[in-house]
Amino acid sequence: MKFFRLFLPLGLLLPLAGCAKSPSGGGPVNNAPNRLQVTLNLKGTLSTRAYYAVAFDDDARREGPKAIVSGSRTTDVVMPLNGVANGSFRFIVVYSPEGFTVYRRPDPTSPNQEIVERTNLPFVSGRLPVASANAINFTLNLDARDSSGNYYFAHDANGQFSATQFKLNAFATTRPFRNPDERIKPVDALGGAPGLTSTPETFLVGGTRRATINDDFGSADRNLYDSSFNNTSDPDYVNFSQLDIRTLDLVLTRG
């Protein structure tokens, strides 16, 4: 299987090589007791101009992750750093022409607190993110802590993973780099993008669990994006078949 090279610019370097250390400073954590393996599958091949992402919110009371449809950073008071998703989320993994980048929010509802994660701690050691011809795959360590010792995902006072469900969404889109760019960009979201937004999916957290979430609408759920994106000479052009999400596969393992 052909794999794309994983690389990042120096400004957004995510050092994915090596082993993640335990929060106490002990040895590598090779077998996280609570983990979530995620595979985003496309109907077409990955584009070198597109952005693919999966976002997670671990509190059902919030709205969950939703698509960003405008390429402009001037029409919103606060635009998330990730440039792909807004709404509420705890954690998002983005694959772009620069490689994999991880963003997290200490407050899932506050875009202005979004942080670029620069370590491999969110991932299970030895299972670093990969991109193939038509999919991205990564395995999250649901018990991992950041460099300050805070859990990425919800845990109780005893340090036990306590999330009962994830609100999640997957996105495929293009992100214009010119500023300002007021166009509505093409978006396909797992939760559907009829018009200008998307509805998150819900994944219940039980015992060991497998689920495949289908994009039932196929290409019919494409949003009403600016027709200029259909121009092959546009630097942000991406064939919509390369944005068409097929499935999101989830494998949850509980400790």
Residue pairs with C-beta under 8 A, 6 or more apart in sequence:
1 132
1 133
2 132
2 133
3 130
3 131
3 132
4 46
4 131
4 132
5 99
6 16
6 99
6 100
6 129
6 130
6 131
7 98
7 99
8 14
8 98
8 99
8 100
8 101
9 98
12 98
12 101
12 116
13 118
14 99
14 100
14 101
14 102
14 117
14 118
14 119
14 120
15 118
15 119
15 120
16 100
16 120
16 123
16 128
16 129
17 120
17 128
18 120
19 28
19 29
19 30
19 125
19 126
20 28
20 29
20 119
20 120
20 121
20 123
20 124
20 125
20 141
20 144
21 27
21 28
21 29
21 121
22 28
22 29
23 145
23 149
28 125
29 124
29 125
29 141
29 144
30 124
30 125
30 126
31 124
32 124
32 125
32 141
32 142
32 143
32 144
32 255
33 143
33 253
33 254
33 255
34 141
34 142
34 143
34 161
34 253
34 254
34 255
35 124
35 139
35 140
35 141
35 142
35 252
35 253
36 139
36 140
36 142
36 250
36 251
36 252
36 253
37 127
37 137
37 138
37 139
37 140
37 249
37 250
37 251
37 252
37 253
38 54
38 93
38 137
38 138
38 139
38 140
38 248
38 249
38 250
39 135
39 136
39 137
39 248
39 249
40 52
40 54
40 135
40 136
40 137
40 170
40 245
40 248
41 134
41 135
41 245
41 246
41 247
41 248
41 249
42 52
42 134
42 135
42 172
42 242
42 243
42 244
42 245
42 246
43 134
43 218
43 219
43 241
43 244
43 245
43 246
44 134
44 239
44 241
44 242
44 243
44 244
45 133
45 134
45 242
46 52
46 95
46 131
46 132
46 133
46 134
46 135
46 136
46 242
47 238
47 239
47 242
47 243
48 97
49 97
49 174
49 235
49 236
49 237
49 238
50 96
50 172
50 173
50 174
50 238
50 242
50 243
51 83
51 84
51 94
51 95
51 96
51 171
51 172
51 173
51 174
51 175
52 94
52 95
52 96
52 136
52 170
52 171
52 172
53 82
53 84
53 85
53 92
53 93
53 94
53 95
53 170
53 171
53 172
54 92
54 93
54 136
54 168
54 169
54 170
54 171
54 248
55 65
55 84
55 85
55 89
55 91
55 92
55 93
55 168
55 169
55 170
55 171
56 65
56 89
56 90
56 91
56 92
56 140
56 153
56 166
56 167
56 168
57 64
57 65
57 87
57 88
57 89
57 90
57 108
57 166
57 167
57 168
57 200
58 90
58 153
58 154
58 163
58 165
58 166
59 88
59 90
59 108
59 154
59 163
59 167
60 164
60 165
60 167
60 202
62 88
62 108
62 109
62 167
63 87
63 88
63 167
63 200
64 87
64 88
64 89
64 167
64 168
64 169
64 200
65 85
65 86
65 87
65 88
65 89
65 92
65 167
65 168
65 169
65 200
66 85
66 86
66 87
66 169
66 189
66 191
66 197
66 198
66 199
66 200
67 84
67 85
67 86
67 169
67 171
67 173
67 187
67 189
67 193
67 197
67 198
67 223
68 79
68 80
68 83
68 84
68 85
68 86
68 173
68 187
69 184
69 185
69 187
69 193
69 196
69 197
69 223
69 225
70 76
70 182
70 183
70 184
70 185
71 174
71 175
71 176
71 178
71 181
71 182
71 183
71 184
71 185
71 236
72 179
72 180
72 181
72 182
72 183
73 79
73 179
73 180
74 179
74 180
74 182
75 182
78 111
78 112
79 111
80 86
80 103
80 111
80 114
81 103
81 111
81 114
81 115
81 116
82 92
82 94
82 101
82 103
82 114
83 175
84 92
84 94
84 171
84 173
84 175
85 92
85 169
85 171
86 111
87 169
87 200
88 105
88 108
88 109
88 167
89 105
89 108
89 167
90 104
90 105
90 108
90 152
90 153
91 102
91 103
91 104
91 105
91 122
91 140
91 152
91 153
92 102
92 103
92 104
93 100
93 101
93 102
93 129
93 136
93 138
94 100
94 101
94 102
94 103
95 129
95 131
95 136
96 175
100 129
100 131
100 136
100 138
101 116
102 116
102 117
102 122
103 114
103 115
103 116
103 117
104 114
104 115
104 117
104 122
104 146
104 152
105 111
105 113
105 114
105 115
106 113
106 115
106 150
107 113
117 146
119 146
119 147
120 128
121 141
121 144
121 145
121 146
121 147
121 152
122 140
122 141
122 144
122 152
123 129
123 138
123 139
123 140
123 141
123 144
124 139
124 140
124 141
125 141
127 138
127 139
128 138
129 136
129 137
129 138
130 136
130 137
130 138
131 137
140 152
142 152
142 153
142 161
142 163
143 151
143 155
143 161
143 255
144 151
144 152
145 151
145 152
146 152
151 159
153 161
153 163
154 161
154 162
154 163
155 161
155 162
156 162
161 254
161 255
163 205
164 204
164 205
165 202
165 203
165 204
165 205
166 202
166 203
166 205
167 200
167 201
167 202
168 190
168 200
168 201
168 202
168 203
168 248
169 189
169 190
169 191
169 198
169 200
169 201
170 189
170 190
170 245
170 248
171 187
171 188
171 189
171 190
171 198
172 187
172 188
172 189
172 242
172 243
172 244
172 245
173 185
173 186
173 187
173 188
173 243
174 185
174 186
174 229
174 236
174 237
174 238
174 243
175 185
175 236
176 183
176 185
176 236
177 235
177 236
183 225
183 226
183 228
183 229
184 196
184 223
184 224
184 225
184 226
185 225
185 226
185 229
185 236
186 222
186 223
186 225
186 229
186 238
186 240
186 243
187 193
187 198
187 222
187 223
187 225
187 243
188 215
188 219
188 221
188 222
188 223
188 240
188 243
188 244
188 245
189 198
189 221
189 245
190 198
190 201
190 213
190 215
190 245
190 248
191 198
191 199
191 200
191 201
192 198
192 199
192 215
192 217
192 221
193 221
193 222
193 223
194 217
194 221
194 223
195 223
195 224
196 223
196 224
201 213
201 248
203 211
203 213
203 250
203 252
205 252
205 254
206 252
206 254
207 254
208 252
208 253
208 254
209 250
209 251
209 252
210 249
210 250
210 251
210 252
211 249
211 250
211 252
212 247
212 248
212 249
212 250
213 247
213 248
213 250
214 246
214 247
215 221
215 244
215 245
215 246
215 247
218 244
219 240
219 241
219 244
222 240
222 243
228 234
229 236
229 237
229 238
230 237
231 237
